[in-house]
Amino acid sequence: MVLLLAIVLALFVPWPWNLLVLFLGVVAEIGEVIWGRRLARRWRPKTGAEAMVGMRAEVVSPLHPTGQVHVNGELWEARSTVGADVGDTVVVRGMEGLTLVVEPLMGGGSSHSDDVRADQLGFAQAEYDRKETNGDFKL
């Protein structure tokens, strides 16, 4: 885009300066391409199972121990070591084949009185502690 603007500008600039304008346009275009490639590498879209880990899901059919949950408008089979009833909110902790491994959301998302901590469920707490930055979840 910068190179196109430089070419158009070079048409209206007198003789010695139009070469300088074209040269600067080429240099700016090269810089723009390098910068764009760097941004593209940094912001790769997450897909697959790693994108679902840490997302919240709503239980559609009771999880005792298997059932179904809604995640991003999609219906998934799910398994939980602790039961969850219809309408409860759970967190995706992993994926085994096409079945999500979920656990109840701590802090008001579940209506169960028997909720337990993640370390009691057999999940390593440090593995699932996440920081939210710009909408992305990172380990």
C-alpha positions as CSV (number, residue, x, y, z in Angstrom):
1,M,0.0,0.0,0.0
2,V,2.8,2.4,0.9
3,L,4.6,1.6,-2.4
4,L,1.4,2.4,-4.4
5,L,1.2,5.8,-2.6
6,A,4.8,6.5,-3.4
7,I,4.3,5.7,-7.1
8,V,1.4,8.1,-7.3
9,L,3.3,10.8,-5.4
10,A,6.3,10.3,-7.7
11,L,4.2,11.3,-10.7
12,F,3.7,14.8,-9.2
13,V,7.3,15.4,-7.9
14,P,10.0,16.9,-10.2
15,W,12.8,14.7,-11.7
16,P,15.4,14.2,-9.1
17,W,13.0,13.9,-6.2
18,N,10.7,11.3,-7.8
19,L,13.5,8.7,-7.6
20,L,14.0,9.4,-3.9
21,V,10.2,9.1,-3.3
22,L,10.1,5.7,-5.1
23,F,13.2,4.5,-3.1
24,L,11.6,5.5,0.2
25,G,8.4,3.8,-0.9
26,V,10.2,0.6,-1.6
27,V,12.0,0.7,1.8
28,A,8.7,1.5,3.6
29,E,7.0,-1.4,1.8
30,I,9.7,-3.8,2.8
31,G,9.4,-2.6,6.4
32,E,5.6,-3.0,6.3
33,V,5.9,-6.6,5.1
34,I,8.5,-7.5,7.8
35,W,6.3,-6.0,10.5
36,G,3.1,-7.7,9.1
37,R,4.9,-11.1,9.1
38,R,6.0,-10.6,12.7
39,L,2.4,-9.8,13.8
40,A,1.0,-12.8,11.9
41,R,3.4,-15.1,13.8
42,R,2.6,-13.6,17.2
43,W,-1.2,-13.8,16.8
44,R,-1.7,-17.3,15.5
45,P,-5.3,-18.4,16.0
46,K,-5.7,-21.2,18.5
47,T,-7.6,-24.2,17.3
48,G,-8.4,-27.7,18.5
49,A,-8.3,-28.9,22.1
50,E,-5.8,-26.3,23.4
51,A,-8.3,-23.6,22.5
52,M,-11.0,-25.1,24.5
53,V,-9.1,-25.7,27.8
54,G,-10.1,-23.2,30.3
55,M,-13.4,-22.2,28.6
56,R,-16.7,-22.3,30.5
57,A,-19.5,-24.6,29.5
58,E,-23.1,-25.0,30.5
59,V,-24.4,-28.5,31.4
60,V,-27.2,-29.6,29.1
61,S,-27.7,-33.2,30.3
62,P,-26.6,-34.3,33.8
63,L,-22.9,-35.2,34.2
64,H,-23.0,-38.4,36.4
65,P,-20.2,-39.1,35.2
66,T,-20.9,-38.4,31.5
67,G,-23.3,-36.1,29.9
68,Q,-23.4,-33.2,27.4
69,V,-22.4,-29.5,27.7
70,H,-22.7,-26.4,25.5
71,V,-19.4,-24.7,24.7
72,N,-19.4,-21.7,22.2
73,G,-22.8,-22.8,20.9
74,E,-21.7,-26.3,20.2
75,L,-22.9,-29.5,22.0
76,W,-20.1,-31.7,23.3
77,E,-20.0,-35.0,25.2
78,A,-18.4,-34.4,28.6
79,R,-17.1,-36.4,31.5
80,S,-16.7,-35.2,35.1
81,T,-15.3,-36.9,38.2
82,V,-17.7,-34.8,40.2
83,G,-21.3,-34.7,39.1
84,A,-23.0,-31.6,37.7
85,D,-26.7,-31.0,37.0
86,V,-28.5,-29.3,34.1
87,G,-27.8,-25.5,34.1
88,D,-24.6,-25.7,36.1
89,T,-21.4,-24.0,34.8
90,V,-18.3,-26.2,34.4
91,V,-14.8,-25.5,33.2
92,V,-13.1,-27.5,30.4
93,R,-9.9,-29.0,31.8
94,G,-8.9,-31.3,28.9
95,M,-10.0,-33.5,26.1
96,E,-9.9,-37.3,25.6
97,G,-10.8,-38.1,22.1
98,L,-14.0,-36.2,21.4
99,T,-15.1,-36.1,25.1
100,L,-14.3,-33.0,27.2
101,V,-13.0,-33.5,30.7
102,V,-14.7,-30.9,32.8
103,E,-14.9,-29.9,36.5
104,P,-17.5,-27.6,38.3
105,L,-16.7,-23.9,38.3
106,M,-15.7,-22.7,41.7
107,G,-17.2,-19.5,43.0
108,G,-20.9,-19.6,42.4
109,G,-21.1,-21.3,39.0
110,S,-22.4,-24.5,40.4
111,S,-25.4,-25.2,42.5
112,H,-23.8,-28.2,44.2
113,S,-23.0,-28.1,47.9
114,D,-20.4,-30.9,47.5
115,D,-18.0,-29.1,45.2
116,V,-14.4,-29.8,45.8
117,R,-11.1,-28.1,44.9
118,A,-9.2,-29.0,41.7
119,D,-6.4,-30.8,43.7
120,Q,-9.0,-33.1,45.2
121,L,-10.3,-34.0,41.7
122,G,-6.8,-35.1,40.6
123,F,-6.0,-32.0,38.5
124,A,-2.7,-30.3,39.1
125,Q,-3.6,-26.9,40.3
126,A,-0.5,-25.2,38.8
127,E,-1.2,-26.6,35.4
128,Y,-4.6,-24.9,35.3
129,D,-3.8,-21.6,36.9
130,R,-4.3,-19.2,34.1
131,K,-3.8,-15.5,33.5
132,E,-6.3,-13.8,31.2
133,T,-4.6,-11.3,28.9
134,N,-6.5,-9.7,26.1
135,G,-9.1,-12.5,26.0
136,D,-6.4,-15.2,25.5
137,F,-5.7,-17.8,28.2
138,K,-2.1,-18.8,28.7
139,L,-0.6,-21.4,31.0
